[in-house]
Amino acid sequence: MFTDLSRRYSTVVRQRRTPSFRVYNDFQAIKIVRLGPWYGDKGSSSGCYSLLGLDVPESEVSVLSKSSYKLALVCPRKLVYRRERYPSSAEKDPYLDFLADGGFLVEAVARALFPDGQIIAPQEGETTAQATARLLRSENVDLFEAVFEHGGLSARVDVLSKRGGVIELIEVKAKSVNMERADGSPLRGTRGGISAEWRPYLEDVAFQVHVVRSVMGPSCTVRPKLCVVDVSKACGEAATFSALDLTPRDERAFGMPTAHYVGDVAALRQNHFLAFLDVSAEVEELLSGPDSCAAVAPSIALAILQGDRSCLKPAIGTHCRDCEYRVDGTDESGRNGFRECWGGLAAGSPHVLDLYRIDKLGGRGEGGLRGLLERGISAISDIPDRMFADGEIGQRQRRQVQATRSGRDWIGPGMGPALAAACAPFHFVDFETSRMPVPYHAGMRPYGQVAFQFSCHTVSGDGALSHREWINVDDRYPNIEFAMALRDVIGDAGTMLVWSAHERTALREIREQLLREGGGPAGLVDWLEPPTLDVEKGGRTLDLYNICRRHYVHPAMGGKTSIKAVLQAVWKGNPSLHVHPWFAAYVRGEGDSVRSPYEVLADVVTDAGIVAAVREGTGAMRAYQDMLYGRRRGDAAYKEACRRALLEYCKLDTLAMVIVWTHWMERTSGATSHVSA
């Protein structure tokens, strides 16, 4: 028996029938294996299990998988940090990522087009790769999740269709494309090169083709395709959400949901929303040259197997700004990935990476940052003024540096007039929306918007604050009801204040949908038009984000202009906000240690467990889809907990706008009459 539980025994996962011990090694299971106990003992409230401390997917321990290869293309050093469990800011839940991506829905539709397809099921003592090889002995066969391994590389193919000596390799993605608007190949730019937007997907396929060819040999022809979602296609009933059966998986599969197609397959073949793009030319281009995966991947795999860090050198640049290994402090072993990569240049505070649009410094792209580093400059306050280019970006960068040096925020002379364009009552509004790749009803296109929640804080003309909200918690298409509820809340008077173009875009799409498909009460279409337009264009919406971008800089914003970054800056910098009765409930700590209101949001505790607080927009979408389609969708208490978490988050989003607005009004001469304590 194994005694060193700190080691990872991936060979055990491969060679034994671990499912008989309730340790599952199918693809969806190993995607979310985490550090935990032996066999089926429960290791955490998340329901994740592990085999003798296996803390990364089996296919990534002993071989270089496609996902590890893609990570290495971004930064080879991340492979080291992930493998050795360096401190990380990433708090992703693979289950929620899986659900939010919607790829499993697209995959279910794609599989339905191959009714004779088989999911790889290893026999006793057989690995998945060995099972794949056995099934490929058939002259003609369709396989799902076929696995190929060669020379330390491992590839898993979504859909494989073999006809004689020809293999059609199909990578299924939830990525959208509009084939009606595609002028030539959507995969290439105007100059004929591979599009940067599509390159990551094509690199996926190129890696798989290389591994499959290596296994199958020259006698086999591999024809690669990308299966993506064509948003130009209006779908029939056979390609809608109702044709899918969503089944929450039980604990044996770690709670991952499955989707099975239960509709009319013949009708689906005639009218579906998928596009199968031949990517042979692009793959061959990516497989040629000294930097191709055929040339690079084997050396990366060897470095992983031998634990050779020297072959996995850091590639520092602007992409390091949002690196998950850029964290404060170190772990108990004194490790910090960002500091290891950047050395002494990691010490700048505030760091040059936090400059607004550092990628455009001096108008030279990456060269601007490189020029600073060559001179040993890593602090924003040390950036020479001559580095700033003309134009809006350079001007904002210069103001950020000046604010950093002075330690004070900057308010431009245009802020007062910009805020004065709004009229009472002031409706601070935030929407939460989701886009599903599979249409809800016949005639709808993929990735149609689902508006499922809004929050509205209203400041009346006499300075009183009120709050109203709406959320959909049922599995139905809510857009019309959403618009009706919003009309009831903000009516015809006042200005709608938002923090992005998202709300206007959402209302515009709902209005276009009503014009195209009908429905809704009389007058709703006409009512929806003014909120889709800016105040300066005769509408009733004022975008506070644009005001911030043009007229406000705070050194603590770190070059960011999101509502969370601006809120954190003004919240810490203006103590008068902490005693304001509107905001006092969110005060935790004092002085420099005061916490952001988003950090104060509490998890929702139920008898059945804990639902994590929602603290950002993507998390809201994930929580909503988990509530409706996740493994506990039939649990009323869990559903209510999700609802409460979503409401608290959206409520804070609109109150955050009120906080920032209040700060701006106090700082803008002659404009304090709207604010009442």
C-alpha positions as CSV (number, residue, x, y, z in Angstrom):
1,M,0.0,0.0,0.0
2,F,1.2,3.6,-0.7
3,T,2.4,5.4,2.4
4,D,3.6,8.7,1.1
5,L,0.3,10.6,0.7
6,S,2.0,13.7,-0.5
7,R,2.9,12.1,-3.8
8,R,0.5,12.0,-6.9
9,Y,-0.1,8.5,-8.1
10,S,-1.6,9.2,-11.6
11,T,-0.7,5.7,-12.7
12,V,-3.1,4.3,-10.2
13,V,-5.9,6.4,-11.8
14,R,-4.9,5.0,-15.2
15,Q,-4.5,1.3,-14.4
16,R,-7.1,0.5,-11.8
17,R,-10.9,0.4,-12.0
18,T,-11.2,3.2,-9.5
19,P,-14.9,3.8,-10.2
20,S,-15.6,0.7,-8.3
21,F,-14.2,2.5,-5.3
22,R,-16.2,5.7,-6.1
23,V,-13.2,7.5,-7.5
24,Y,-14.2,8.5,-11.0
25,N,-11.7,9.1,-13.8
26,D,-14.0,10.1,-16.7
27,F,-13.2,13.5,-18.3
28,Q,-15.8,15.6,-16.5
29,A,-14.7,14.1,-13.2
30,I,-11.0,14.6,-13.5
31,K,-11.5,18.2,-14.6
32,I,-12.4,19.2,-11.0
33,V,-10.4,16.7,-8.9
34,R,-8.9,18.6,-5.9
35,L,-6.7,17.8,-3.0
36,G,-8.6,15.5,-0.7
37,P,-8.8,12.1,1.1
38,W,-8.4,8.6,-0.1
39,Y,-11.2,6.9,-2.2
40,G,-14.7,8.1,-1.5
41,D,-14.4,9.9,1.8
42,K,-15.9,13.4,1.6
43,G,-13.1,15.9,1.7
44,S,-14.9,19.2,1.5
45,S,-18.3,20.9,1.3
46,S,-17.7,21.3,-2.5
47,G,-18.1,17.6,-3.0
48,C,-14.8,17.1,-4.7
49,Y,-12.7,14.0,-4.2
50,S,-9.2,12.9,-4.9
51,L,-7.0,9.9,-5.1
52,L,-4.0,10.0,-2.7
53,G,-3.7,13.8,-2.9
54,L,-4.1,14.1,-6.6
55,D,-4.6,17.8,-7.0
56,V,-4.5,18.4,-10.7
57,P,-6.3,16.4,-13.5
58,E,-4.7,13.0,-14.1
59,S,-3.9,13.9,-17.7
60,E,-1.9,16.9,-16.6
61,V,0.3,15.1,-14.0
62,S,2.3,12.7,-16.1
63,V,1.7,14.1,-19.6
64,L,1.3,17.5,-21.3
65,S,-2.4,18.0,-22.0
66,K,-3.8,20.5,-24.4
67,S,-4.8,22.9,-21.5
68,S,-1.3,22.8,-20.1
69,Y,0.2,23.5,-23.5
70,K,-2.1,26.5,-24.0
71,L,-1.1,27.7,-20.5
72,A,2.6,27.4,-21.5
73,L,1.9,29.5,-24.6
74,V,0.8,32.3,-22.3
75,C,3.6,31.9,-19.8
76,P,5.6,28.7,-19.4
77,R,6.4,29.5,-15.8
78,K,2.7,29.1,-14.9
79,L,3.1,25.4,-15.4
80,V,5.6,25.4,-12.5
81,Y,3.5,27.6,-10.3
82,R,0.4,25.6,-10.8
83,R,2.1,22.2,-10.4
84,E,3.8,23.4,-7.2
85,R,0.7,25.1,-5.8
86,Y,2.1,28.6,-5.5
87,P,-0.1,31.3,-3.9
88,S,-2.8,32.3,-6.4
89,S,-5.6,34.8,-6.5
90,A,-7.6,32.5,-8.7
91,E,-10.8,31.3,-7.0
92,K,-12.5,29.6,-9.9
93,D,-14.9,26.9,-9.4
94,P,-14.5,24.5,-12.3
95,Y,-18.1,23.3,-12.0
96,L,-19.5,26.9,-12.3
97,D,-17.0,27.7,-15.1
98,F,-18.3,24.6,-16.9
99,L,-21.9,25.6,-16.4
100,A,-21.4,29.2,-17.4
101,D,-19.5,28.5,-20.5
102,G,-22.5,26.6,-22.0
103,G,-20.1,24.4,-23.9
104,F,-21.8,21.2,-22.6
105,L,-25.0,22.3,-24.2
106,V,-23.4,22.9,-27.6
107,E,-21.6,19.6,-27.3
108,A,-24.9,17.8,-26.6
109,V,-26.3,19.2,-29.8
110,A,-23.2,18.4,-31.8
111,R,-23.2,14.8,-30.5
112,A,-26.8,14.4,-31.6
113,L,-25.7,14.8,-35.2
114,F,-23.6,11.6,-34.7
115,P,-26.3,9.2,-33.4
116,D,-24.0,6.2,-33.6
117,G,-21.3,7.9,-31.6
118,Q,-19.8,6.1,-28.6
119,I,-18.4,7.6,-25.4
120,I,-15.1,5.9,-24.6
121,A,-15.6,3.3,-21.8
122,P,-12.4,1.5,-20.8
123,Q,-12.6,-2.2,-20.0
124,E,-11.1,-3.8,-17.0
125,G,-7.4,-2.8,-16.7
126,E,-7.6,-0.5,-19.7
127,T,-6.7,3.2,-20.0
128,T,-8.8,5.6,-21.9
129,A,-6.1,5.8,-24.6
130,Q,-6.0,2.1,-24.9
131,A,-9.8,1.9,-25.2
132,T,-9.6,4.5,-27.9
133,A,-7.0,2.4,-29.8
134,R,-9.2,-0.7,-29.5
135,L,-12.3,1.1,-30.9
136,L,-10.4,2.6,-33.7
137,R,-9.7,-0.9,-35.1
138,S,-13.2,-0.7,-36.6
139,E,-13.3,0.5,-40.2
140,N,-16.0,3.1,-39.5
141,V,-16.7,4.5,-36.0
142,D,-17.8,7.7,-34.3
143,L,-16.2,8.4,-30.9
144,F,-16.7,11.0,-28.2
145,E,-13.8,12.1,-25.9
146,A,-11.3,9.8,-27.6
147,V,-7.9,10.0,-26.0
148,F,-4.5,9.9,-27.7
149,E,-1.1,9.8,-26.0
150,H,2.3,10.0,-27.5
151,G,5.7,11.1,-26.3
152,G,4.5,12.7,-23.1
153,L,1.6,14.5,-24.9
154,S,-2.1,13.8,-24.4
155,A,-5.0,15.0,-26.5
156,R,-8.7,14.4,-25.9
157,V,-10.9,14.8,-29.0
158,D,-14.5,16.0,-28.6
159,V,-15.9,14.2,-31.6
160,L,-13.9,11.8,-33.9
161,S,-15.4,10.3,-37.0
162,K,-13.4,7.6,-38.7
163,R,-14.2,6.4,-42.2
164,G,-11.6,4.0,-43.4
165,G,-8.2,5.6,-43.3
166,V,-9.6,9.1,-42.8
167,I,-10.2,10.7,-39.4
168,E,-12.4,13.7,-39.0
169,L,-11.3,15.5,-35.8
170,I,-13.9,17.9,-34.5
171,E,-13.3,20.3,-31.7
172,V,-16.6,21.6,-30.3
173,K,-16.6,25.2,-28.9
174,A,-19.3,27.5,-27.6
175,K,-17.5,30.3,-29.6
176,S,-19.9,32.3,-31.8
177,V,-19.5,33.2,-35.4
178,N,-21.9,35.1,-37.8
179,M,-21.5,33.2,-41.1
180,E,-23.8,35.7,-42.9
181,R,-21.4,38.5,-42.2
182,A,-18.3,36.5,-42.8
183,D,-16.4,37.9,-45.8
184,G,-14.2,35.0,-46.7
185,S,-12.9,33.0,-43.9
186,P,-13.9,34.2,-40.4
187,L,-10.7,32.7,-39.2
188,R,-8.4,35.2,-40.9
189,G,-7.8,38.9,-40.7
190,T,-8.0,41.4,-43.5
191,R,-4.4,40.8,-44.4
192,G,-4.9,37.1,-44.7
193,G,-3.1,36.0,-41.5
194,I,-4.8,33.9,-38.8
195,S,-7.0,36.1,-36.7
196,A,-5.8,36.8,-33.1
197,E,-9.4,36.2,-32.0
198,W,-9.4,32.7,-33.4
199,R,-5.8,31.7,-32.8
200,P,-6.3,30.1,-29.3
201,Y,-9.1,27.9,-30.7
202,L,-6.9,26.9,-33.7
203,E,-4.0,26.2,-31.5
204,D,-6.3,23.8,-29.6
205,V,-7.0,21.9,-32.8
206,A,-3.4,22.0,-34.0
207,F,-2.2,20.4,-30.7
208,Q,-4.7,17.6,-31.1
209,V,-3.9,17.0,-34.8
210,H,-0.2,16.7,-33.9
211,V,-0.8,14.1,-31.2
212,V,-3.4,12.1,-33.3
213,R,-1.0,12.0,-36.3
214,S,1.8,10.9,-34.0
215,V,-0.3,8.0,-32.7
216,M,-2.0,7.0,-36.0
217,G,1.0,7.3,-38.3
218,P,1.3,8.5,-41.9
219,S,-1.2,6.0,-43.3
220,C,-4.0,7.9,-41.6
221,T,-5.4,11.2,-42.9
222,V,-6.6,13.7,-40.2
223,R,-9.0,16.3,-41.3
224,P,-9.6,18.9,-38.5
225,K,-12.8,21.0,-38.0
226,L,-14.0,23.5,-35.6
227,C,-17.7,23.2,-34.6
228,V,-18.9,26.6,-33.4
229,V,-22.2,28.4,-32.9
230,D,-23.6,30.4,-35.9
231,V,-25.5,33.3,-34.5
232,S,-27.0,34.1,-37.9
233,K,-29.2,31.0,-37.8
234,A,-32.8,31.3,-36.6
235,C,-33.5,27.9,-35.2
236,G,-36.4,25.5,-35.5
237,E,-38.0,23.8,-32.5
238,A,-35.6,20.9,-32.8
239,A,-32.6,23.1,-31.9
240,T,-34.1,24.9,-28.9
241,F,-33.6,24.5,-25.2
242,S,-36.7,22.3,-24.8
243,A,-35.0,19.6,-26.9
244,L,-32.3,19.1,-24.2
245,D,-32.6,17.1,-21.1
246,L,-30.5,18.7,-18.3
247,T,-29.7,16.2,-15.6
248,P,-27.8,17.3,-12.5
249,R,-25.2,14.6,-11.9
250,D,-25.0,12.9,-8.6
251,E,-22.0,12.8,-6.3
252,R,-20.4,10.0,-8.3
253,A,-19.5,12.5,-11.1
254,F,-18.7,15.3,-8.7
255,G,-22.0,17.2,-9.4
256,M,-21.3,18.0,-13.0
257,P,-24.5,18.3,-15.0
258,T,-25.1,16.6,-18.3
259,A,-27.2,17.5,-21.3
260,H,-28.7,14.9,-23.6
261,Y,-30.5,15.7,-26.8
262,V,-34.1,14.3,-26.7
263,G,-35.6,16.1,-29.7
264,D,-36.2,15.2,-33.3
265,V,-32.7,14.3,-34.7
266,A,-33.9,14.3,-38.3
267,A,-35.3,17.8,-37.9
268,L,-32.2,18.9,-36.1
269,R,-30.0,17.8,-39.0
270,Q,-32.1,20.0,-41.3
271,N,-32.1,23.1,-39.1
272,H,-29.5,23.5,-36.4
273,F,-27.3,26.4,-35.3
274,L,-23.8,24.8,-35.6
275,A,-21.2,25.6,-38.2
276,F,-18.5,23.1,-39.0
277,L,-15.4,25.0,-40.2
278,D,-12.7,23.2,-42.1
279,V,-9.5,24.5,-40.4
280,S,-7.0,22.3,-42.3
281,A,-5.1,25.2,-43.8
282,E,-4.9,27.1,-40.5
283,V,-3.7,23.9,-38.6
284,E,-1.0,23.2,-41.2
285,E,0.2,26.8,-40.8
286,L,0.4,26.5,-37.0
287,L,2.1,23.1,-37.3
288,S,5.0,24.5,-39.4
289,G,8.0,26.5,-38.3
290,P,10.2,26.4,-35.2
291,D,7.6,27.8,-32.9
292,S,4.9,25.2,-33.8
293,C,3.4,22.9,-31.2
294,A,5.1,20.0,-33.0
295,A,8.4,21.6,-32.2
296,V,7.7,23.2,-28.8
297,A,5.3,20.8,-27.0
298,P,7.6,17.8,-26.7
299,S,10.3,19.9,-24.9
300,I,7.7,21.3,-22.5
301,A,6.4,17.8,-21.8
302,L,10.0,16.7,-21.1
303,A,10.5,19.6,-18.8
304,I,7.4,18.7,-16.8
305,L,8.4,15.1,-16.5
306,Q,11.9,15.9,-15.3
307,G,10.9,18.9,-13.2
308,D,13.3,21.1,-15.1
309,R,12.4,24.8,-14.4
310,S,15.2,26.1,-16.6
311,C,13.2,25.1,-19.7
312,L,10.1,26.9,-18.5
313,K,11.4,30.5,-18.3
314,P,9.1,33.4,-17.5
315,A,7.9,35.7,-20.2
316,I,7.3,39.0,-18.5
317,G,5.2,41.7,-20.1
318,T,1.9,43.6,-20.0
319,H,0.0,40.3,-19.7
320,C,1.4,40.0,-16.2
321,R,-0.9,42.7,-14.9
322,D,-3.7,40.3,-14.3
323,C,-1.7,37.2,-13.5
324,E,-3.2,35.0,-10.9
325,Y,0.2,34.6,-9.3
326,R,0.6,38.3,-8.7
327,V,-0.5,38.3,-5.1
328,D,0.4,40.2,-1.9
329,G,2.9,38.5,0.4
330,T,4.1,34.9,0.2
331,D,3.0,31.5,1.5
332,E,4.6,29.7,4.5
333,S,7.5,28.7,2.2
334,G,8.2,32.3,1.2
335,R,7.1,31.7,-2.4
336,N,5.6,34.4,-4.7
337,G,5.4,33.7,-8.4
338,F,5.2,37.3,-9.5
339,R,8.3,38.2,-7.5
340,E,10.2,35.2,-8.9
341,C,9.4,36.2,-12.5
342,W,10.1,39.9,-12.1
343,G,12.9,39.9,-9.5
344,G,13.7,43.4,-8.2
345,L,11.4,44.9,-10.7
346,A,8.4,43.5,-8.8
347,A,9.0,46.0,-6.0
348,G,7.5,49.2,-7.7
349,S,4.4,50.5,-5.8
350,P,2.1,51.4,-7.3
351,H,3.5,49.2,-10.0
352,V,3.9,50.3,-13.6
353,L,1.6,47.4,-14.6
354,D,-1.2,49.3,-12.9
355,L,-0.9,52.3,-15.3
356,Y,-4.0,52.9,-17.3
357,R,-3.6,51.1,-20.6
358,I,0.0,50.2,-20.0
359,D,-0.1,48.4,-23.3
360,K,-0.4,51.8,-25.0
361,L,2.4,53.6,-23.1
362,G,4.1,56.0,-25.5
363,G,2.0,54.6,-28.3
364,R,4.5,51.8,-28.6
365,G,2.6,48.8,-27.3
366,E,4.8,46.3,-25.4
367,G,7.8,48.4,-26.3
368,G,6.7,51.2,-23.9
369,L,6.8,48.8,-20.9
370,R,10.0,47.2,-22.1
371,G,11.7,50.6,-22.3
372,L,10.8,51.3,-18.6
373,L,12.1,47.9,-17.5
374,E,15.4,48.3,-19.4
375,R,15.9,51.5,-17.3
376,G,15.0,49.7,-14.1
377,I,11.7,51.7,-13.6
378,S,8.9,49.7,-12.0
379,A,7.0,52.4,-10.0
380,I,4.3,54.5,-11.6
381,S,5.6,57.7,-10.0
382,D,9.0,57.3,-11.7
383,I,7.6,57.2,-15.3
384,P,9.1,60.1,-17.2
385,D,6.5,62.6,-18.6
386,R,8.0,62.3,-22.0
387,M,6.7,58.7,-22.2
388,F,3.1,59.8,-22.6
389,A,1.7,60.0,-26.1
390,D,-0.7,62.6,-27.3
391,G,-4.4,61.8,-27.2
392,E,-7.0,60.6,-24.7
393,I,-5.0,57.6,-23.4
394,G,-1.7,59.5,-23.0
395,Q,-3.6,62.3,-21.2
396,R,-5.2,59.9,-18.7
397,Q,-1.9,58.2,-18.1
398,R,-0.2,61.5,-17.3
399,R,-3.0,62.5,-14.9
400,Q,-2.7,59.1,-13.2
401,V,1.0,59.6,-12.6
402,Q,0.4,63.2,-11.3
403,A,-2.3,61.9,-9.0
404,T,0.0,59.2,-7.7
405,R,2.8,61.6,-7.0
406,S,0.4,64.0,-5.2
407,G,-1.7,61.3,-3.4
408,R,-4.9,63.2,-4.3
409,D,-7.7,62.5,-6.8
410,W,-8.2,64.7,-9.8
411,I,-11.6,66.0,-10.9
412,G,-11.8,67.6,-14.3
413,P,-13.7,70.9,-14.9
414,G,-16.2,69.0,-17.1
415,M,-17.5,66.8,-14.3
416,G,-19.9,69.4,-12.9
417,P,-21.7,70.1,-16.2
418,A,-21.7,66.4,-17.0
419,L,-23.4,65.5,-13.7
420,A,-25.8,68.4,-14.1
421,A,-27.2,66.9,-17.3
422,A,-29.2,64.4,-15.2
423,C,-32.6,65.4,-13.7
424,A,-34.4,64.1,-10.7
425,P,-35.5,61.5,-9.8
426,F,-32.1,59.9,-10.2
427,H,-32.5,56.1,-11.0
428,F,-29.2,54.2,-10.4
429,V,-29.8,51.0,-12.4
430,D,-27.8,47.8,-12.9
431,F,-28.8,44.7,-14.9
432,E,-27.7,41.1,-14.7
433,T,-28.0,39.2,-18.0
434,S,-27.0,35.9,-19.4
435,R,-26.5,34.6,-22.9
436,M,-27.1,30.9,-23.6
437,P,-25.8,29.3,-26.8
438,V,-29.0,27.3,-27.2
439,P,-32.0,29.3,-28.2
440,Y,-35.0,29.3,-25.8
441,H,-37.7,29.1,-28.5
442,A,-38.2,28.5,-32.2
443,G,-37.3,31.5,-34.4
444,M,-34.7,32.8,-31.9
445,R,-31.0,32.9,-32.6
446,P,-28.2,31.5,-30.5
447,Y,-26.8,33.6,-27.7
448,G,-30.0,35.7,-27.4
449,Q,-29.9,37.8,-24.3
450,V,-31.7,36.7,-21.1
451,A,-32.3,39.7,-18.8
452,F,-32.9,38.0,-15.4
453,Q,-32.4,40.7,-12.8
454,F,-32.2,44.4,-12.0
455,S,-31.6,46.7,-9.1
456,C,-32.6,50.3,-8.8
457,H,-31.7,52.9,-6.2
458,T,-33.6,56.1,-6.7
459,V,-32.7,59.5,-5.2
460,S,-35.7,61.7,-5.3
461,G,-35.6,65.5,-5.9
462,D,-35.8,66.1,-2.2
463,G,-32.9,63.8,-1.4
464,A,-34.7,60.7,-0.2
465,L,-33.2,57.3,-1.2
466,S,-35.3,54.2,-2.0
467,H,-34.6,50.8,-3.5
468,R,-36.5,48.4,-5.7
469,E,-35.5,45.2,-7.4
470,W,-36.7,42.3,-9.6
471,I,-35.3,38.8,-10.3
472,N,-36.5,35.8,-12.3
473,V,-36.1,32.5,-10.5
474,D,-38.1,30.2,-12.8
475,D,-36.9,28.3,-15.9
476,R,-38.7,30.6,-18.5
477,Y,-37.8,33.3,-20.9
478,P,-38.1,36.5,-18.8
479,N,-37.2,39.4,-21.1
480,I,-40.7,40.9,-21.5
481,E,-41.5,40.6,-17.8
482,F,-38.2,42.2,-17.0
483,A,-38.9,45.2,-19.2
484,M,-42.4,45.6,-17.8
485,A,-41.1,45.5,-14.2
486,L,-38.4,48.1,-15.0
487,R,-41.1,50.4,-16.5
488,D,-43.1,50.0,-13.3
489,V,-40.0,51.0,-11.2
490,I,-38.6,54.0,-13.1
491,G,-41.7,55.2,-14.9
492,D,-41.4,58.1,-17.3
493,A,-39.7,60.7,-15.1
494,G,-36.1,61.2,-14.2
495,T,-32.7,60.0,-15.5
496,M,-31.4,56.5,-15.5
497,L,-27.8,56.4,-14.3
498,V,-25.6,53.4,-15.3
499,W,-22.0,52.4,-15.3
500,S,-21.4,51.0,-18.8
501,A,-23.2,50.6,-22.1
502,H,-24.5,47.3,-21.0
503,E,-28.0,48.5,-19.8
504,R,-28.7,50.5,-23.0
505,T,-27.6,47.6,-25.1
506,A,-29.8,45.2,-23.2
507,L,-32.9,47.4,-23.5
508,R,-32.1,47.9,-27.2
509,E,-32.0,44.2,-27.8
510,I,-35.3,43.7,-25.9
511,R,-36.9,46.4,-27.9
512,E,-35.7,45.0,-31.2
513,Q,-37.0,41.6,-30.2
514,L,-40.4,43.0,-29.5
515,L,-40.5,44.8,-32.8
516,R,-39.4,41.6,-34.6
517,E,-41.5,39.0,-32.8
518,G,-44.3,40.9,-31.1
519,G,-45.5,40.4,-27.6
520,G,-45.7,42.6,-24.5
521,P,-48.3,45.2,-23.5
522,A,-49.2,48.2,-25.6
523,G,-46.7,51.0,-25.3
524,L,-43.8,49.0,-24.1
525,V,-41.8,49.3,-27.3
526,D,-42.2,53.1,-27.3
527,W,-41.3,53.3,-23.6
528,L,-38.1,51.4,-24.2
529,E,-36.6,53.8,-26.7
530,P,-35.5,56.8,-24.5
531,P,-33.5,54.6,-22.0
532,T,-31.5,53.2,-24.9
533,L,-30.2,56.7,-25.7
534,D,-27.7,58.9,-23.9
535,V,-29.0,62.2,-22.3
536,E,-26.8,64.1,-24.7
537,K,-28.6,62.5,-27.6
538,G,-32.1,63.3,-26.3
539,G,-32.5,60.1,-24.3
540,R,-32.8,59.6,-20.6
541,T,-29.6,57.6,-19.7
542,L,-26.4,59.1,-18.2
543,D,-23.3,56.8,-18.2
544,L,-21.2,57.4,-15.1
545,Y,-18.4,55.3,-16.5
546,N,-17.9,57.8,-19.4
547,I,-17.9,60.6,-16.9
548,C,-15.2,58.8,-14.8
549,R,-13.1,58.0,-17.9
550,R,-13.1,61.6,-19.0
551,H,-13.1,63.6,-15.8
552,Y,-11.9,61.6,-12.8
553,V,-8.6,59.9,-11.7
554,H,-7.8,58.6,-8.3
555,P,-4.3,57.1,-7.5
556,A,-5.9,54.2,-5.7
557,M,-7.9,53.1,-8.7
558,G,-4.7,51.4,-10.1
559,G,-5.5,52.6,-13.7
560,K,-8.9,50.9,-13.6
561,T,-12.3,52.4,-14.3
562,S,-14.6,49.7,-13.1
563,I,-17.2,50.6,-10.5
564,K,-15.5,48.3,-8.0
565,A,-12.1,50.0,-8.5
566,V,-13.6,53.5,-8.2
567,L,-15.7,52.6,-5.2
568,Q,-12.8,51.2,-3.4
569,A,-10.8,54.3,-4.0
570,V,-13.4,56.9,-2.9
571,W,-14.6,54.7,0.0
572,K,-11.1,54.6,1.5
573,G,-10.3,58.2,0.6
574,N,-13.5,59.9,1.9
575,P,-14.3,59.1,5.6
576,S,-17.5,61.2,5.4
577,L,-19.1,58.4,3.4
578,H,-18.7,56.0,6.3
579,V,-21.0,58.0,8.5
580,H,-23.6,58.7,5.9
581,P,-26.8,56.8,6.9
582,W,-27.3,55.4,3.4
583,F,-24.0,53.6,3.5
584,A,-23.2,52.9,7.2
585,A,-24.4,49.2,6.9
586,Y,-21.4,48.4,4.7
587,V,-18.7,49.9,7.0
588,R,-16.1,47.4,8.3
589,G,-12.8,48.6,9.7
590,E,-11.6,52.2,9.7
591,G,-8.9,54.3,8.2
592,D,-6.6,52.5,5.8
593,S,-8.0,49.2,6.9
594,V,-11.6,49.9,5.9
595,R,-12.8,47.1,3.7
596,S,-14.5,47.5,0.3
597,P,-18.3,47.1,0.6
598,Y,-18.0,44.2,-1.9
599,E,-15.7,42.4,0.6
600,V,-18.4,42.8,3.3
601,L,-21.0,40.8,1.3
602,A,-21.6,37.7,3.4
603,D,-22.1,34.1,2.3
604,V,-25.7,32.9,2.6
605,V,-26.0,30.1,5.2
606,T,-28.8,27.5,4.8
607,D,-29.6,24.3,6.6
608,A,-28.3,22.5,3.5
609,G,-25.0,24.3,3.4
610,I,-23.4,27.6,2.4
611,V,-23.9,29.6,-0.9
612,A,-20.9,31.8,-1.5
613,A,-21.6,35.5,-1.9
614,V,-21.7,36.9,-5.4
615,R,-19.1,39.6,-5.9
616,E,-18.8,40.2,-9.6
617,G,-20.9,40.0,-12.8
618,T,-19.6,36.7,-14.1
619,G,-20.3,35.2,-10.7
620,A,-23.9,36.4,-10.9
621,M,-24.4,34.7,-14.3
622,R,-22.9,31.5,-12.9
623,A,-25.0,31.6,-9.8
624,Y,-28.1,32.2,-11.9
625,Q,-27.5,29.3,-14.2
626,D,-26.5,27.1,-11.2
627,M,-29.8,28.0,-9.6
628,L,-31.9,27.0,-12.6
629,Y,-29.8,24.2,-14.2
630,G,-27.3,23.1,-11.7
631,R,-27.0,19.9,-9.6
632,R,-29.3,21.3,-6.8
633,R,-31.9,23.0,-8.9
634,G,-34.7,21.0,-7.2
635,D,-33.6,22.2,-3.7
636,A,-35.9,25.0,-2.7
637,A,-33.7,26.2,0.2
638,Y,-30.6,26.3,-2.1
639,K,-32.6,28.1,-4.8
640,E,-33.7,30.7,-2.2
641,A,-30.1,31.1,-1.0
642,C,-28.9,31.8,-4.6
643,R,-31.7,34.3,-5.0
644,R,-30.7,36.1,-1.9
645,A,-27.0,36.2,-2.9
646,L,-27.9,37.6,-6.3
647,L,-30.2,40.3,-4.9
648,E,-27.5,41.4,-2.4
649,Y,-24.9,41.7,-5.1
650,C,-27.0,43.6,-7.6
651,K,-28.3,45.9,-4.8
652,L,-24.7,46.8,-3.9
653,D,-23.8,47.5,-7.6
654,T,-26.4,50.2,-7.7
655,L,-25.6,51.5,-4.2
656,A,-21.9,51.7,-5.3
657,M,-23.0,54.1,-8.0
658,V,-24.8,56.2,-5.4
659,I,-21.7,56.2,-3.2
660,V,-19.4,57.4,-6.1
661,W,-22.0,59.9,-7.2
662,T,-22.3,61.3,-3.7
663,H,-18.5,61.7,-3.5
664,W,-18.4,63.4,-6.9
665,M,-21.3,65.7,-5.9
666,E,-19.6,66.7,-2.7
667,R,-16.3,67.4,-4.6
668,T,-18.1,69.4,-7.4
669,S,-18.7,73.0,-6.4
670,G,-22.3,74.0,-6.3
671,A,-23.8,70.6,-6.9
672,T,-24.3,69.4,-3.3
673,S,-28.0,70.2,-3.1
674,H,-29.1,66.8,-4.4
675,V,-27.4,64.9,-1.5
676,S,-29.3,64.7,1.8
677,A,-28.1,62.9,4.9
